[in-house]
Amino acid sequence: MRDFAYARAGTAESVVGTLADPGTSVIAGGTELLNWFRLGIAAADNVVDIGGLDDLRGIARDGDDLRIGALATLNEIGEHPLVTQAAGALASACLQAASAQIRNRATIGGNVLQRTRCPYFRAEEPLPWPCNKRDPGSGCISLAGRHERQAIFGWTQDCVAVQPSDPAVALAMLDARADVLGPAGPRTIPMREFHLTQREAADAGQPMRETRLEPGELITGYRVPASAEGQAYVKVRERASYEYAIVSAAAAVRLDQNRPDQNRLDQNRPDRNRIAAARVALGSVAQRPWRLTLAEAELPGTPLTREALIPVIERAMADAAPLPQNGFKVTMARNAAVRALLTAGGAS
Ligand SMILES: Cc1cc2nc3c(=O)[nH]c(=O)nc-3n(C[C@H](O)[C@H](O)[C@H](O)COP(=O)(O)OP(=O)(O)OC[C@H]3O[C@@H](n4cnc5c(N)ncnc54)[C@H](O)[C@@H]3O)c2cc1C
């Protein structure tokens, strides 16, 4: 661990100024950054603590949106009544992340910038194997080694890692936007485009780029459209808590029941429980949350039953390209998507 200078930020604008220096890092909760320093994934001469910036705090209704400050912790978001009522998938994703202690510290601004859990990438320096993320041009040992937890969409020969954030999947599914402040002023990034697959990054000529955040930009908060749809976040993992997802799925469903109490399941008339509109995204299957847009186009009119949903999701996942060891993730992700849709619609 190298020494670094520590300073508390006075304003968001002043942070953006200091971030222009590549030797400066922002710290929020520190649950990722300090691990990177320890492992040798990152190093900085100056660390600027943004924890005292009140403008980046808070959760409030703003017109049709929920405005969630970048410094809101995962526990604050998961337990906030506005979020549980109008963005339930996000609340659930936050509460299923990490452990209670980490959720009290981990911010939603830092969460979407967390790096992959690929064990080859997370090794302590000096790295005993090639990893293009750690040492560009050295190769990807995971392709020839273990890759059962890696991507089934959007990977390249350069890297097969996945983005492990739970909240990012819900934010992408809910069409949230990140408010960002940078040297060129404020701008907005749609969360379904915030992360890049390896294929998208390579096509843009920056194979190791992971997000659309530019150097020097600060996330100030998120705008999440408030929704009356039923919502769910399903996380499949090796143990019930304090564990990253193998795969996950976030869904929102509005039922078409032609009656005033729409979106409530009619147990006696299953034929009436048809989907009017639905959104669904997968997590831990690519280096970005994976919206199943083909399924979203096909789901209106589909009965809310497992039998009817499976072929729709399978068609939407037909372009999955699993690696030799992770074909099981295709089936697991399909089942997670179906379960998230059934739960969001009230049928499970
Ligand atoms: C043991 C463990 C288990 C975990 N399990 C899960 C899990 O199951 N699911 C899950 O989703 N996550 C999980 N996490 C990840 C955790 O949620 C993130 O580490 C946390 O949210 C990061 O937020 P932070 O405030 O601590 O970020 P920091 O560590 O402070 O910063 C992380 C990065 O983000 C940058 N950054 C922070 N805030 C901003 C901002 N506002 N604008 C621009 N850049 C910023 C920093 O410069 C740094 O590069 C786990 C973490 C640990 C340590």
Ligand as a Chemical Component Dictionary entry (heavy atoms), coordinates in Angstrom:
data_LIG
# 
_chem_comp.id                   LIG 
_chem_comp.type                 NON-POLYMER 
_chem_comp.pdbx_formal_charge   0 
_chem_comp.three_letter_code    LIG 
# 
loop_
_chem_comp_atom.comp_id 
_chem_comp_atom.atom_id 
_chem_comp_atom.alt_atom_id 
_chem_comp_atom.type_symbol 
_chem_comp_atom.charge 
_chem_comp_atom.model_Cartn_x 
_chem_comp_atom.model_Cartn_y 
_chem_comp_atom.model_Cartn_z 
_chem_comp_atom.pdbx_ordinal 
LIG C1  C1  C 0 -17.030 -7.738 0.788  1  
LIG C2  C2  C 0 -17.828 -6.974 -0.229 2  
LIG C3  C3  C 0 -18.977 -7.532 -0.772 3  
LIG C4  C4  C 0 -19.722 -6.841 -1.714 4  
LIG N1  N1  N 0 -20.852 -7.413 -2.245 5  
LIG C5  C5  C 0 -21.562 -6.739 -3.189 6  
LIG C6  C6  C 0 -22.732 -7.304 -3.772 7  
LIG O1  O1  O 0 -23.157 -8.417 -3.433 8  
LIG N2  N2  N 0 -23.392 -6.581 -4.712 9  
LIG C7  C7  C 0 -22.977 -5.342 -5.111 10 
LIG O2  O2  O 0 -23.603 -4.731 -5.952 11 
LIG N3  N3  N 0 -21.866 -4.794 -4.578 12 
LIG C8  C8  C 0 -21.168 -5.447 -3.646 13 
LIG N4  N4  N 0 -20.037 -4.897 -3.118 14 
LIG C9  C9  C 0 -19.549 -3.647 -3.678 15 
LIG C10 C10 C 0 -19.937 -2.445 -2.851 16 
LIG O3  O3  O 0 -21.319 -2.235 -2.936 17 
LIG C11 C11 C 0 -19.163 -1.291 -3.434 18 
LIG O4  O4  O 0 -17.813 -1.514 -3.030 19 
LIG C12 C12 C 0 -19.621 0.048  -2.953 20 
LIG O5  O5  O 0 -20.938 0.323  -3.319 21 
LIG C13 C13 C 0 -18.711 1.120  -3.553 22 
LIG O6  O6  O 0 -19.096 2.367  -3.030 23 
LIG P1  P1  P 0 -18.075 3.201  -2.160 24 
LIG O7  O7  O 0 -18.788 4.424  -1.765 25 
LIG O8  O8  O 0 -17.453 2.392  -1.074 26 
LIG O9  O9  O 0 -16.987 3.484  -3.315 27 
LIG P2  P2  P 0 -15.463 3.868  -3.136 28 
LIG O10 O10 O 0 -14.672 2.652  -2.763 29 
LIG O11 O11 O 0 -15.305 5.085  -2.322 30 
LIG O12 O12 O 0 -15.136 4.260  -4.658 31 
LIG C14 C14 C 0 -15.177 3.265  -5.682 32 
LIG C15 C15 C 0 -14.827 3.962  -7.005 33 
LIG O13 O13 O 0 -15.856 4.859  -7.370 34 
LIG C16 C16 C 0 -15.348 6.188  -7.460 35 
LIG N5  N5  N 0 -16.419 7.035  -6.974 36 
LIG C17 C17 C 0 -17.084 6.928  -5.806 37 
LIG N6  N6  N 0 -18.095 7.813  -5.755 38 
LIG C18 C18 C 0 -18.058 8.507  -6.917 39 
LIG C19 C19 C 0 -18.840 9.542  -7.494 40 
LIG N7  N7  N 0 -19.897 10.072 -6.850 41 
LIG N8  N8  N 0 -18.520 10.014 -8.730 42 
LIG C20 C20 C 0 -17.467 9.493  -9.400 43 
LIG N9  N9  N 0 -16.696 8.503  -8.930 44 
LIG C21 C21 C 0 -16.976 8.016  -7.698 45 
LIG C22 C22 C 0 -14.065 6.207  -6.661 46 
LIG O14 O14 O 0 -13.171 7.191  -7.131 47 
LIG C23 C23 C 0 -13.556 4.808  -6.946 48 
LIG O15 O15 O 0 -12.942 4.790  -8.210 49 
LIG C24 C24 C 0 -19.303 -5.555 -2.137 50 
LIG C25 C25 C 0 -18.160 -4.974 -1.583 51 
LIG C26 C26 C 0 -17.414 -5.672 -0.636 52 
LIG C27 C27 C 0 -16.183 -5.029 -0.082 53 
# 
loop_
_chem_comp_bond.comp_id 
_chem_comp_bond.atom_id_1 
_chem_comp_bond.atom_id_2 
_chem_comp_bond.value_order 
_chem_comp_bond.pdbx_ordinal 
LIG C1  C2  SING 1  
LIG C2  C3  SING 2  
LIG C2  C26 DOUB 3  
LIG C3  C4  DOUB 4  
LIG C4  N1  SING 5  
LIG C4  C24 SING 6  
LIG N1  C5  DOUB 7  
LIG C5  C6  SING 8  
LIG C5  C8  SING 9  
LIG C6  O1  DOUB 10 
LIG C6  N2  SING 11 
LIG N2  C7  SING 12 
LIG C7  O2  DOUB 13 
LIG C7  N3  SING 14 
LIG N3  C8  DOUB 15 
LIG C8  N4  SING 16 
LIG N4  C9  SING 17 
LIG N4  C24 SING 18 
LIG C9  C10 SING 19 
LIG C10 O3  SING 20 
LIG C10 C11 SING 21 
LIG C11 O4  SING 22 
LIG C11 C12 SING 23 
LIG C12 O5  SING 24 
LIG C12 C13 SING 25 
LIG C13 O6  SING 26 
LIG O6  P1  SING 27 
LIG P1  O7  DOUB 28 
LIG P1  O8  SING 29 
LIG P1  O9  SING 30 
LIG O9  P2  SING 31 
LIG P2  O10 DOUB 32 
LIG P2  O11 SING 33 
LIG P2  O12 SING 34 
LIG O12 C14 SING 35 
LIG C14 C15 SING 36 
LIG C15 O13 SING 37 
LIG C15 C23 SING 38 
LIG O13 C16 SING 39 
LIG C16 N5  SING 40 
LIG C16 C22 SING 41 
LIG N5  C17 SING 42 
LIG N5  C21 SING 43 
LIG C17 N6  DOUB 44 
LIG N6  C18 SING 45 
LIG C18 C19 SING 46 
LIG C18 C21 DOUB 47 
LIG C19 N7  SING 48 
LIG C19 N8  DOUB 49 
LIG N8  C20 SING 50 
LIG C20 N9  DOUB 51 
LIG N9  C21 SING 52 
LIG C22 O14 SING 53 
LIG C22 C23 SING 54 
LIG C23 O15 SING 55 
LIG C24 C25 DOUB 56 
LIG C25 C26 SING 57 
LIG C26 C27 SING 58 
# 
